[in-house]
């Protein structure tokens, strides 16, 4: 059963201070790694499968599933919990997370939830709330830390950059949620977001407009993913294509 939780009513900013500390040896160690819905953004999927040295299909067959989002119809990949213990498949009960250096953003952010809102100048502003679960004792550890320092400690910069970019895709898709995506669109979105090897091949074969890049072999996975997500946002999910 998913652990019950509540959100603190207070909203926090980057400059606010919280008290939280999770570490090996705390009485609730690993309890948050059971029975969770772990949906992976494209960057999180890249980090995990690269860490495990697995191809796309091999990762999915071992650990997850692909499905279409109920509202957006965008392709998503999630991690399946163990069917008997409901533990995350990357959990070692004694040592903790086996993919800690490449764990998803939701694991890094915990116990925070992050929102983006528009401020008076029309720019994105980060707002945070605290999740409180009955099993979590990290809230009682006397370690004050500013939220901006907590994000840095948890090495979230790239995760937030890519997840915000994916969030822009989700928001744009929601504007046209009544218009189904074609099979060709879905295949291309999946390739650009998750299958970077195939993305490179499409560029080499000049099958995607605006990607005649001679330096394609020199692009990092991260840079290629950034280009792919922006292409989905700006070239696929357009009003012209959604009519």
ABEGO torsion letter per residue (X at the ends): XBBBBBBBABBBBAABBBBBBBBBGBAABGAAABGBBBBBBAAAAAAAAAAAGBBAAAAAAAABBBBBBAAAGBBBBBBBBBAAAGBBAABBAAAEBAAAAABBAAAAAOABBBBBBBBAAGBBBBBBBBBBBAABAAAABBBBBBAAAAAAAAGAAAAAAAAAAAAAAAAAAAAAAABBBBAAAAAAAAAAAABAAAAAAAAAAGABBGBBBAAAAABBAAAAAAAAAAAAAAAABBAAAAX
